[in-house]
């Protein structure tokens, strides 16, 4: 289990966190959605609407070595209280979905286990924002998972409203440096 010191994850020397897409979905996200304990506390809860991508680097840093990707859990915020559209705006810009969602399949061949949506961060306001080097992959499970599978009555929580995200920098530019 990792320890948090001054809001930063402390892990053993040499620790590297490079989960596969299947591991992100079937272990980390499935446990988060089911409110189960995750053995190593390496993925932080972050409000994407309150932080810019360059601020997430320090908040989600694991260990002391250089990182090119950061992992986080974030609740999806609705754009309108009664609507289904997701609010992806921050103070400095917005996350824009690009391309089609990609299906993620089990390596064991048991079928589709989830989906990956790719988003790009644009500085400014839509529709006149300027594309940045920040890319995020948002993973979601295929089906709703029981919140407490050991309880007599299972309540369900949509994994779509609480995705796990992998944030990365496509290429380094002067305003997107990796610390």
PyMOL commands that place a pseudoatom at each C-alpha (Angstrom):
pseudoatom trace, name=CA, resn=UNK, resi=1, chain=A, elem=C, hetatm=0, pos=[0.000, 0.000, 0.000]
pseudoatom trace, name=CA, resn=UNK, resi=2, chain=A, elem=C, hetatm=0, pos=[1.373, 3.438, -0.821]
pseudoatom trace, name=CA, resn=UNK, resi=3, chain=A, elem=C, hetatm=0, pos=[1.529, 6.258, 1.679]
pseudoatom trace, name=CA, resn=UNK, resi=4, chain=A, elem=C, hetatm=0, pos=[0.561, 9.823, 0.896]
pseudoatom trace, name=CA, resn=UNK, resi=5, chain=A, elem=C, hetatm=0, pos=[2.987, 12.525, 2.043]
pseudoatom trace, name=CA, resn=UNK, resi=6, chain=A, elem=C, hetatm=0, pos=[2.061, 16.159, 1.355]
pseudoatom trace, name=CA, resn=UNK, resi=7, chain=A, elem=C, hetatm=0, pos=[-0.594, 14.964, -1.101]
pseudoatom trace, name=CA, resn=UNK, resi=8, chain=A, elem=C, hetatm=0, pos=[1.905, 12.932, -3.171]
pseudoatom trace, name=CA, resn=UNK, resi=9, chain=A, elem=C, hetatm=0, pos=[2.003, 9.148, -3.472]
pseudoatom trace, name=CA, resn=UNK, resi=10, chain=A, elem=C, hetatm=0, pos=[5.092, 7.597, -1.918]
pseudoatom trace, name=CA, resn=UNK, resi=11, chain=A, elem=C, hetatm=0, pos=[6.003, 4.227, -3.418]
pseudoatom trace, name=CA, resn=UNK, resi=12, chain=A, elem=C, hetatm=0, pos=[9.032, 1.939, -3.095]
pseudoatom trace, name=CA, resn=UNK, resi=13, chain=A, elem=C, hetatm=0, pos=[12.166, 2.932, -5.078]
pseudoatom trace, name=CA, resn=UNK, resi=14, chain=A, elem=C, hetatm=0, pos=[12.068, 1.682, -8.647]
pseudoatom trace, name=CA, resn=UNK, resi=15, chain=A, elem=C, hetatm=0, pos=[8.275, 1.349, -8.672]
pseudoatom trace, name=CA, resn=UNK, resi=16, chain=A, elem=C, hetatm=0, pos=[6.791, 1.892, -12.150]
pseudoatom trace, name=CA, resn=UNK, resi=17, chain=A, elem=C, hetatm=0, pos=[3.069, 2.043, -12.837]
pseudoatom trace, name=CA, resn=UNK, resi=18, chain=A, elem=C, hetatm=0, pos=[2.246, 0.996, -16.393]
pseudoatom trace, name=CA, resn=UNK, resi=19, chain=A, elem=C, hetatm=0, pos=[-1.065, -0.873, -16.300]
pseudoatom trace, name=CA, resn=UNK, resi=20, chain=A, elem=C, hetatm=0, pos=[-2.566, -2.332, -19.452]
pseudoatom trace, name=CA, resn=UNK, resi=21, chain=A, elem=C, hetatm=0, pos=[-5.960, -1.130, -20.620]
pseudoatom trace, name=CA, resn=UNK, resi=22, chain=A, elem=C, hetatm=0, pos=[-7.444, -4.408, -19.427]
pseudoatom trace, name=CA, resn=UNK, resi=23, chain=A, elem=C, hetatm=0, pos=[-5.911, -3.938, -15.958]
pseudoatom trace, name=CA, resn=UNK, resi=24, chain=A, elem=C, hetatm=0, pos=[-7.235, -0.380, -15.756]
pseudoatom trace, name=CA, resn=UNK, resi=25, chain=A, elem=C, hetatm=0, pos=[-10.734, -1.619, -16.537]
pseudoatom trace, name=CA, resn=UNK, resi=26, chain=A, elem=C, hetatm=0, pos=[-10.978, -5.005, -14.813]
pseudoatom trace, name=CA, resn=UNK, resi=27, chain=A, elem=C, hetatm=0, pos=[-9.005, -4.226, -11.666]
pseudoatom trace, name=CA, resn=UNK, resi=28, chain=A, elem=C, hetatm=0, pos=[-8.845, -0.499, -10.903]
pseudoatom trace, name=CA, resn=UNK, resi=29, chain=A, elem=C, hetatm=0, pos=[-12.083, 0.823, -12.386]
pseudoatom trace, name=CA, resn=UNK, resi=30, chain=A, elem=C, hetatm=0, pos=[-14.151, -2.246, -11.486]
pseudoatom trace, name=CA, resn=UNK, resi=31, chain=A, elem=C, hetatm=0, pos=[-13.022, -1.996, -7.853]
pseudoatom trace, name=CA, resn=UNK, resi=32, chain=A, elem=C, hetatm=0, pos=[-13.603, 1.773, -7.738]
pseudoatom trace, name=CA, resn=UNK, resi=33, chain=A, elem=C, hetatm=0, pos=[-17.126, 1.441, -9.125]
pseudoatom trace, name=CA, resn=UNK, resi=34, chain=A, elem=C, hetatm=0, pos=[-17.878, -1.412, -6.686]
pseudoatom trace, name=CA, resn=UNK, resi=35, chain=A, elem=C, hetatm=0, pos=[-16.500, 0.677, -3.759]
pseudoatom trace, name=CA, resn=UNK, resi=36, chain=A, elem=C, hetatm=0, pos=[-13.903, -2.006, -3.051]
pseudoatom trace, name=CA, resn=UNK, resi=37, chain=A, elem=C, hetatm=0, pos=[-10.423, -1.387, -1.642]
pseudoatom trace, name=CA, resn=UNK, resi=38, chain=A, elem=C, hetatm=0, pos=[-7.608, -1.121, -4.187]
pseudoatom trace, name=CA, resn=UNK, resi=39, chain=A, elem=C, hetatm=0, pos=[-4.418, -2.723, -2.871]
pseudoatom trace, name=CA, resn=UNK, resi=40, chain=A, elem=C, hetatm=0, pos=[-2.068, 0.090, -3.895]
pseudoatom trace, name=CA, resn=UNK, resi=41, chain=A, elem=C, hetatm=0, pos=[-3.378, 3.651, -3.742]
pseudoatom trace, name=CA, resn=UNK, resi=42, chain=A, elem=C, hetatm=0, pos=[-1.781, 4.961, -6.949]
pseudoatom trace, name=CA, resn=UNK, resi=43, chain=A, elem=C, hetatm=0, pos=[-4.755, 6.433, -8.827]
pseudoatom trace, name=CA, resn=UNK, resi=44, chain=A, elem=C, hetatm=0, pos=[-6.053, 9.661, -7.314]
pseudoatom trace, name=CA, resn=UNK, resi=45, chain=A, elem=C, hetatm=0, pos=[-9.549, 11.150, -7.363]
pseudoatom trace, name=CA, resn=UNK, resi=46, chain=A, elem=C, hetatm=0, pos=[-9.399, 14.430, -9.297]
pseudoatom trace, name=CA, resn=UNK, resi=47, chain=A, elem=C, hetatm=0, pos=[-12.036, 16.937, -10.415]
pseudoatom trace, name=CA, resn=UNK, resi=48, chain=A, elem=C, hetatm=0, pos=[-11.104, 17.532, -14.062]
pseudoatom trace, name=CA, resn=UNK, resi=49, chain=A, elem=C, hetatm=0, pos=[-13.280, 20.649, -14.203]
pseudoatom trace, name=CA, resn=UNK, resi=50, chain=A, elem=C, hetatm=0, pos=[-11.281, 22.379, -11.463]
pseudoatom trace, name=CA, resn=UNK, resi=51, chain=A, elem=C, hetatm=0, pos=[-7.763, 21.540, -12.701]
pseudoatom trace, name=CA, resn=UNK, resi=52, chain=A, elem=C, hetatm=0, pos=[-5.885, 22.273, -15.893]
pseudoatom trace, name=CA, resn=UNK, resi=53, chain=A, elem=C, hetatm=0, pos=[-3.937, 19.374, -17.454]
pseudoatom trace, name=CA, resn=UNK, resi=54, chain=A, elem=C, hetatm=0, pos=[-0.582, 20.906, -16.460]
pseudoatom trace, name=CA, resn=UNK, resi=55, chain=A, elem=C, hetatm=0, pos=[-1.750, 21.066, -12.813]
pseudoatom trace, name=CA, resn=UNK, resi=56, chain=A, elem=C, hetatm=0, pos=[-2.721, 17.387, -12.824]
pseudoatom trace, name=CA, resn=UNK, resi=57, chain=A, elem=C, hetatm=0, pos=[0.934, 16.343, -13.283]
pseudoatom trace, name=CA, resn=UNK, resi=58, chain=A, elem=C, hetatm=0, pos=[1.904, 17.104, -9.694]
pseudoatom trace, name=CA, resn=UNK, resi=59, chain=A, elem=C, hetatm=0, pos=[-1.422, 16.032, -8.201]
pseudoatom trace, name=CA, resn=UNK, resi=60, chain=A, elem=C, hetatm=0, pos=[-1.187, 12.569, -9.810]
pseudoatom trace, name=CA, resn=UNK, resi=61, chain=A, elem=C, hetatm=0, pos=[2.591, 12.034, -9.664]
pseudoatom trace, name=CA, resn=UNK, resi=62, chain=A, elem=C, hetatm=0, pos=[3.699, 8.559, -8.566]
pseudoatom trace, name=CA, resn=UNK, resi=63, chain=A, elem=C, hetatm=0, pos=[7.156, 8.395, -7.012]
pseudoatom trace, name=CA, resn=UNK, resi=64, chain=A, elem=C, hetatm=0, pos=[9.998, 10.741, -7.896]
pseudoatom trace, name=CA, resn=UNK, resi=65, chain=A, elem=C, hetatm=0, pos=[11.045, 9.599, -11.361]
pseudoatom trace, name=CA, resn=UNK, resi=66, chain=A, elem=C, hetatm=0, pos=[10.038, 11.280, -14.612]
pseudoatom trace, name=CA, resn=UNK, resi=67, chain=A, elem=C, hetatm=0, pos=[6.552, 10.490, -15.905]
pseudoatom trace, name=CA, resn=UNK, resi=68, chain=A, elem=C, hetatm=0, pos=[4.940, 10.816, -19.306]
pseudoatom trace, name=CA, resn=UNK, resi=69, chain=A, elem=C, hetatm=0, pos=[1.487, 9.697, -18.220]
pseudoatom trace, name=CA, resn=UNK, resi=70, chain=A, elem=C, hetatm=0, pos=[-0.717, 10.212, -15.182]
pseudoatom trace, name=CA, resn=UNK, resi=71, chain=A, elem=C, hetatm=0, pos=[-3.728, 8.203, -14.033]
pseudoatom trace, name=CA, resn=UNK, resi=72, chain=A, elem=C, hetatm=0, pos=[-6.794, 9.529, -12.245]
pseudoatom trace, name=CA, resn=UNK, resi=73, chain=A, elem=C, hetatm=0, pos=[-10.409, 8.846, -11.357]
pseudoatom trace, name=CA, resn=UNK, resi=74, chain=A, elem=C, hetatm=0, pos=[-12.861, 11.649, -12.032]
pseudoatom trace, name=CA, resn=UNK, resi=75, chain=A, elem=C, hetatm=0, pos=[-16.620, 12.012, -11.749]
pseudoatom trace, name=CA, resn=UNK, resi=76, chain=A, elem=C, hetatm=0, pos=[-18.244, 13.148, -14.945]
pseudoatom trace, name=CA, resn=UNK, resi=77, chain=A, elem=C, hetatm=0, pos=[-19.954, 16.498, -14.506]
pseudoatom trace, name=CA, resn=UNK, resi=78, chain=A, elem=C, hetatm=0, pos=[-23.190, 17.109, -16.408]
pseudoatom trace, name=CA, resn=UNK, resi=79, chain=A, elem=C, hetatm=0, pos=[-23.352, 20.213, -18.596]
pseudoatom trace, name=CA, resn=UNK, resi=80, chain=A, elem=C, hetatm=0, pos=[-27.044, 20.658, -17.766]
pseudoatom trace, name=CA, resn=UNK, resi=81, chain=A, elem=C, hetatm=0, pos=[-28.794, 19.239, -14.677]
pseudoatom trace, name=CA, resn=UNK, resi=82, chain=A, elem=C, hetatm=0, pos=[-31.424, 17.341, -16.678]
pseudoatom trace, name=CA, resn=UNK, resi=83, chain=A, elem=C, hetatm=0, pos=[-29.318, 16.532, -19.741]
pseudoatom trace, name=CA, resn=UNK, resi=84, chain=A, elem=C, hetatm=0, pos=[-26.915, 13.797, -20.715]
pseudoatom trace, name=CA, resn=UNK, resi=85, chain=A, elem=C, hetatm=0, pos=[-24.116, 15.987, -22.146]
pseudoatom trace, name=CA, resn=UNK, resi=86, chain=A, elem=C, hetatm=0, pos=[-20.882, 15.972, -20.181]
pseudoatom trace, name=CA, resn=UNK, resi=87, chain=A, elem=C, hetatm=0, pos=[-19.264, 19.205, -19.009]
pseudoatom trace, name=CA, resn=UNK, resi=88, chain=A, elem=C, hetatm=0, pos=[-15.589, 19.045, -19.962]
pseudoatom trace, name=CA, resn=UNK, resi=89, chain=A, elem=C, hetatm=0, pos=[-14.690, 22.729, -19.481]
pseudoatom trace, name=CA, resn=UNK, resi=90, chain=A, elem=C, hetatm=0, pos=[-11.987, 24.103, -17.187]
pseudoatom trace, name=CA, resn=UNK, resi=91, chain=A, elem=C, hetatm=0, pos=[-11.076, 27.725, -16.421]
pseudoatom trace, name=CA, resn=UNK, resi=92, chain=A, elem=C, hetatm=0, pos=[-8.452, 27.803, -19.218]
pseudoatom trace, name=CA, resn=UNK, resi=93, chain=A, elem=C, hetatm=0, pos=[-10.057, 25.584, -21.863]
pseudoatom trace, name=CA, resn=UNK, resi=94, chain=A, elem=C, hetatm=0, pos=[-11.972, 22.400, -22.574]
pseudoatom trace, name=CA, resn=UNK, resi=95, chain=A, elem=C, hetatm=0, pos=[-11.539, 18.708, -23.385]
pseudoatom trace, name=CA, resn=UNK, resi=96, chain=A, elem=C, hetatm=0, pos=[-12.886, 17.766, -26.819]
pseudoatom trace, name=CA, resn=UNK, resi=97, chain=A, elem=C, hetatm=0, pos=[-13.639, 14.193, -27.827]
pseudoatom trace, name=CA, resn=UNK, resi=98, chain=A, elem=C, hetatm=0, pos=[-11.889, 13.112, -31.003]
pseudoatom trace, name=CA, resn=UNK, resi=99, chain=A, elem=C, hetatm=0, pos=[-12.503, 10.103, -33.228]
pseudoatom trace, name=CA, resn=UNK, resi=100, chain=A, elem=C, hetatm=0, pos=[-14.632, 7.097, -32.373]
pseudoatom trace, name=CA, resn=UNK, resi=101, chain=A, elem=C, hetatm=0, pos=[-14.628, 5.276, -29.063]
pseudoatom trace, name=CA, resn=UNK, resi=102, chain=A, elem=C, hetatm=0, pos=[-12.429, 2.182, -29.174]
pseudoatom trace, name=CA, resn=UNK, resi=103, chain=A, elem=C, hetatm=0, pos=[-13.609, -1.140, -27.780]
pseudoatom trace, name=CA, resn=UNK, resi=104, chain=A, elem=C, hetatm=0, pos=[-11.262, -2.836, -25.272]
pseudoatom trace, name=CA, resn=UNK, resi=105, chain=A, elem=C, hetatm=0, pos=[-11.301, -6.635, -25.326]
pseudoatom trace, name=CA, resn=UNK, resi=106, chain=A, elem=C, hetatm=0, pos=[-10.153, -9.170, -22.763]
pseudoatom trace, name=CA, resn=UNK, resi=107, chain=A, elem=C, hetatm=0, pos=[-6.801, -10.810, -23.550]
pseudoatom trace, name=CA, resn=UNK, resi=108, chain=A, elem=C, hetatm=0, pos=[-8.359, -14.126, -22.478]
pseudoatom trace, name=CA, resn=UNK, resi=109, chain=A, elem=C, hetatm=0, pos=[-10.852, -13.815, -25.321]
pseudoatom trace, name=CA, resn=UNK, resi=110, chain=A, elem=C, hetatm=0, pos=[-13.922, -13.445, -23.108]
pseudoatom trace, name=CA, resn=UNK, resi=111, chain=A, elem=C, hetatm=0, pos=[-15.209, -10.483, -25.140]
pseudoatom trace, name=CA, resn=UNK, resi=112, chain=A, elem=C, hetatm=0, pos=[-15.487, -6.752, -24.830]
pseudoatom trace, name=CA, resn=UNK, resi=113, chain=A, elem=C, hetatm=0, pos=[-14.827, -5.387, -21.345]
pseudoatom trace, name=CA, resn=UNK, resi=114, chain=A, elem=C, hetatm=0, pos=[-14.998, -1.637, -21.892]
pseudoatom trace, name=CA, resn=UNK, resi=115, chain=A, elem=C, hetatm=0, pos=[-14.444, 1.379, -24.084]
pseudoatom trace, name=CA, resn=UNK, resi=116, chain=A, elem=C, hetatm=0, pos=[-11.796, 4.074, -24.517]
pseudoatom trace, name=CA, resn=UNK, resi=117, chain=A, elem=C, hetatm=0, pos=[-12.633, 7.630, -25.518]
pseudoatom trace, name=CA, resn=UNK, resi=118, chain=A, elem=C, hetatm=0, pos=[-9.799, 9.930, -26.639]
pseudoatom trace, name=CA, resn=UNK, resi=119, chain=A, elem=C, hetatm=0, pos=[-9.977, 13.618, -25.741]
pseudoatom trace, name=CA, resn=UNK, resi=120, chain=A, elem=C, hetatm=0, pos=[-7.728, 16.548, -26.672]
pseudoatom trace, name=CA, resn=UNK, resi=121, chain=A, elem=C, hetatm=0, pos=[-7.374, 19.680, -24.545]
pseudoatom trace, name=CA, resn=UNK, resi=122, chain=A, elem=C, hetatm=0, pos=[-8.089, 23.001, -26.267]
pseudoatom trace, name=CA, resn=UNK, resi=123, chain=A, elem=C, hetatm=0, pos=[-7.064, 26.308, -24.683]
pseudoatom trace, name=CA, resn=UNK, resi=124, chain=A, elem=C, hetatm=0, pos=[-9.723, 29.000, -24.823]
pseudoatom trace, name=CA, resn=UNK, resi=125, chain=A, elem=C, hetatm=0, pos=[-13.450, 28.659, -25.405]
pseudoatom trace, name=CA, resn=UNK, resi=126, chain=A, elem=C, hetatm=0, pos=[-15.328, 26.586, -27.930]
pseudoatom trace, name=CA, resn=UNK, resi=127, chain=A, elem=C, hetatm=0, pos=[-15.522, 26.885, -30.917]
pseudoatom trace, name=CA, resn=UNK, resi=128, chain=A, elem=C, hetatm=0, pos=[-12.387, 29.068, -31.115]
pseudoatom trace, name=CA, resn=UNK, resi=129, chain=A, elem=C, hetatm=0, pos=[-10.059, 27.123, -28.835]
pseudoatom trace, name=CA, resn=UNK, resi=130, chain=A, elem=C, hetatm=0, pos=[-6.461, 26.303, -29.761]
pseudoatom trace, name=CA, resn=UNK, resi=131, chain=A, elem=C, hetatm=0, pos=[-5.425, 22.646, -29.748]
pseudoatom trace, name=CA, resn=UNK, resi=132, chain=A, elem=C, hetatm=0, pos=[-2.755, 21.735, -27.185]
pseudoatom trace, name=CA, resn=UNK, resi=133, chain=A, elem=C, hetatm=0, pos=[-0.428, 18.752, -26.790]
pseudoatom trace, name=CA, resn=UNK, resi=134, chain=A, elem=C, hetatm=0, pos=[-2.489, 17.292, -23.938]
pseudoatom trace, name=CA, resn=UNK, resi=135, chain=A, elem=C, hetatm=0, pos=[-4.352, 14.068, -24.689]
pseudoatom trace, name=CA, resn=UNK, resi=136, chain=A, elem=C, hetatm=0, pos=[-6.511, 12.053, -22.322]
pseudoatom trace, name=CA, resn=UNK, resi=137, chain=A, elem=C, hetatm=0, pos=[-7.828, 8.523, -22.677]
pseudoatom trace, name=CA, resn=UNK, resi=138, chain=A, elem=C, hetatm=0, pos=[-11.031, 8.009, -20.747]
pseudoatom trace, name=CA, resn=UNK, resi=139, chain=A, elem=C, hetatm=0, pos=[-11.869, 4.381, -19.940]
pseudoatom trace, name=CA, resn=UNK, resi=140, chain=A, elem=C, hetatm=0, pos=[-15.284, 3.062, -18.964]
pseudoatom trace, name=CA, resn=UNK, resi=141, chain=A, elem=C, hetatm=0, pos=[-16.609, -0.413, -18.233]
pseudoatom trace, name=CA, resn=UNK, resi=142, chain=A, elem=C, hetatm=0, pos=[-19.233, -1.934, -20.512]
pseudoatom trace, name=CA, resn=UNK, resi=143, chain=A, elem=C, hetatm=0, pos=[-21.917, -2.569, -17.919]
pseudoatom trace, name=CA, resn=UNK, resi=144, chain=A, elem=C, hetatm=0, pos=[-23.022, -1.164, -14.591]
pseudoatom trace, name=CA, resn=UNK, resi=145, chain=A, elem=C, hetatm=0, pos=[-21.329, -2.951, -11.710]
pseudoatom trace, name=CA, resn=UNK, resi=146, chain=A, elem=C, hetatm=0, pos=[-22.845, -3.633, -8.293]
pseudoatom trace, name=CA, resn=UNK, resi=147, chain=A, elem=C, hetatm=0, pos=[-21.701, -1.128, -5.674]
pseudoatom trace, name=CA, resn=UNK, resi=148, chain=A, elem=C, hetatm=0, pos=[-21.571, -3.732, -2.910]
pseudoatom trace, name=CA, resn=UNK, resi=149, chain=A, elem=C, hetatm=0, pos=[-21.668, -7.228, -4.393]
pseudoatom trace, name=CA, resn=UNK, resi=150, chain=A, elem=C, hetatm=0, pos=[-21.578, -8.899, -0.955]
pseudoatom trace, name=CA, resn=UNK, resi=151, chain=A, elem=C, hetatm=0, pos=[-24.691, -7.120, 0.298]
pseudoatom trace, name=CA, resn=UNK, resi=152, chain=A, elem=C, hetatm=0, pos=[-28.083, -8.804, 0.092]
pseudoatom trace, name=CA, resn=UNK, resi=153, chain=A, elem=C, hetatm=0, pos=[-29.543, -6.171, -2.196]
pseudoatom trace, name=CA, resn=UNK, resi=154, chain=A, elem=C, hetatm=0, pos=[-27.174, -4.906, -4.847]
pseudoatom trace, name=CA, resn=UNK, resi=155, chain=A, elem=C, hetatm=0, pos=[-27.454, -1.291, -5.883]
pseudoatom trace, name=CA, resn=UNK, resi=156, chain=A, elem=C, hetatm=0, pos=[-25.976, -0.343, -9.215]
pseudoatom trace, name=CA, resn=UNK, resi=157, chain=A, elem=C, hetatm=0, pos=[-23.646, 2.478, -10.125]
pseudoatom trace, name=CA, resn=UNK, resi=158, chain=A, elem=C, hetatm=0, pos=[-22.903, 3.417, -13.700]
pseudoatom trace, name=CA, resn=UNK, resi=159, chain=A, elem=C, hetatm=0, pos=[-19.214, 3.076, -14.504]
pseudoatom trace, name=CA, resn=UNK, resi=160, chain=A, elem=C, hetatm=0, pos=[-19.789, 5.597, -17.294]
pseudoatom trace, name=CA, resn=UNK, resi=161, chain=A, elem=C, hetatm=0, pos=[-20.275, 8.375, -14.742]
pseudoatom trace, name=CA, resn=UNK, resi=162, chain=A, elem=C, hetatm=0, pos=[-16.988, 7.566, -12.951]
pseudoatom trace, name=CA, resn=UNK, resi=163, chain=A, elem=C, hetatm=0, pos=[-14.308, 6.748, -15.534]
pseudoatom trace, name=CA, resn=UNK, resi=164, chain=A, elem=C, hetatm=0, pos=[-10.610, 6.167, -15.022]
pseudoatom trace, name=CA, resn=UNK, resi=165, chain=A, elem=C, hetatm=0, pos=[-8.500, 8.507, -17.122]
pseudoatom trace, name=CA, resn=UNK, resi=166, chain=A, elem=C, hetatm=0, pos=[-4.956, 8.320, -18.424]
pseudoatom trace, name=CA, resn=UNK, resi=167, chain=A, elem=C, hetatm=0, pos=[-3.515, 11.749, -19.162]
pseudoatom trace, name=CA, resn=UNK, resi=168, chain=A, elem=C, hetatm=0, pos=[-0.456, 12.113, -21.371]
pseudoatom trace, name=CA, resn=UNK, resi=169, chain=A, elem=C, hetatm=0, pos=[1.484, 14.665, -23.349]
pseudoatom trace, name=CA, resn=UNK, resi=170, chain=A, elem=C, hetatm=0, pos=[1.627, 13.983, -27.088]
pseudoatom trace, name=CA, resn=UNK, resi=171, chain=A, elem=C, hetatm=0, pos=[4.806, 15.971, -27.646]
pseudoatom trace, name=CA, resn=UNK, resi=172, chain=A, elem=C, hetatm=0, pos=[6.645, 18.507, -25.559]
pseudoatom trace, name=CA, resn=UNK, resi=173, chain=A, elem=C, hetatm=0, pos=[6.067, 22.175, -26.247]
pseudoatom trace, name=CA, resn=UNK, resi=174, chain=A, elem=C, hetatm=0, pos=[7.271, 25.205, -24.238]
pseudoatom trace, name=CA, resn=UNK, resi=175, chain=A, elem=C, hetatm=0, pos=[4.033, 25.448, -22.243]
pseudoatom trace, name=CA, resn=UNK, resi=176, chain=A, elem=C, hetatm=0, pos=[3.640, 21.675, -21.674]
pseudoatom trace, name=CA, resn=UNK, resi=177, chain=A, elem=C, hetatm=0, pos=[6.788, 20.573, -19.913]
pseudoatom trace, name=CA, resn=UNK, resi=178, chain=A, elem=C, hetatm=0, pos=[7.021, 17.396, -17.890]
pseudoatom trace, name=CA, resn=UNK, resi=179, chain=A, elem=C, hetatm=0, pos=[8.351, 18.131, -14.427]
for i in range(1, 179): cmd.bond("trace and resi %d" % i, "trace and resi %d" % (i + 1))
show_as sticks, trace
zoom trace
